[in-house]
Amino acid sequence: MVKTGCDILARAKCLRLRGKRTGVLANPASVTSDLRHITEILLSSNVRLKAIFGPQHGYTGETQANMIEWESYEHPGSGIPVYSLYGKTREPTDEMLGGLERILIDLPDIGTRCYTYLSTAALMLKACAEKGIKVIIADRPNPIGGKSVEGPVIDRGFESFVGPFPLTIRHGLTIAEALTMINENEDNKCEMDIIRVSGWERSMHFEDTSLRWVMPSPNIPRAETALLYPGMVLLEGTNISEGRGTTRPFEIIGAPWIDPRALADELSGTVPGALFRPLHFKPTWDKYSGDICGGVQIHITDRERFKPVRTGALAIQTAASLYPGEFQWTMPPYEYEQVKMPIDIITGSDNFRNTIDSGSGLRELFESWLEDEGEFKKESNDFFLY
């Protein structure tokens, strides 16, 4: 049975935080295996909880993506301030951290560089290092496994809030491992204490843990969605819908100008571990809201063989090739980047965009990814906790 850091902290009645003025960085999925929220646990354990911090999508997970901000408020019942780290500021201010002795980070992540919770947690580490505040990290399993690494690292000059550090797109690390790596490589010198997961092995996906899935953000409704996300998030840099506004975001993709059968036929047989089912859908919001779109639903048949980042790249290449007159790149702003193209900061360079625009195949690009993946595997191995 897998037990998260949150489970272990709760079982010990939060003893390591007793007597310390504490803040917590959390979201709706920061729960124990019996679905008690970390804030409830801290309050019931008589921890001196003085501040609550929330990332993108809000502490309670109600806001959507791409600069949909939320404002700070008071926690109902306790009156504790709930500070937004995705609004007027994306890093904690001196005022927010004032008087705190400990910060607990329990922030469920989905193993993807451009999922912004890792950026928020890293900014918290940096701020705590400067203030001399010790950080406790309640670790959690990487829901898409701890063995597979995929995609390029970020080229210098393409850093952003969706990619501030040179990780591969799918990094294969738990949040504690990733933050330990960032803390050392960035020379933050933050004092950290990690509550490790028990019972988890790197070969496990979320479905193997017996834990209950709680949405870490509004558009990751299932564990399978999390596995598709590292590749389908690339569509945010295009005018192809990534399925927002449907009940299967990142599993359903398409646009009004796509012939479902043509796209499915072109993709079928190109991606190990997946099938492509042609379909029509009508988003209720976001891209093409109210319009009928043609596209595909991606059905994963083999989690171990499926490569989401390459699948996302192939889907974009195929659509751009089939519909050169309709396909377009999304223009900035995107996640607080006002100049660089969204696809460039998602992928970490302009290499992918230039490859698609030139009409070249993806073989050479994928070969360059292999070099990045191999080097990152060697580097990240030093930070494995499991």
Summary of the structure (lengths in Angstrom):
residues: 386
radius of gyration: 20.6
end to end distance: 15.1
largest distance: 63.7
contacts: 1350
relative contact order: 0.13
helix: 32%
strand: 18%
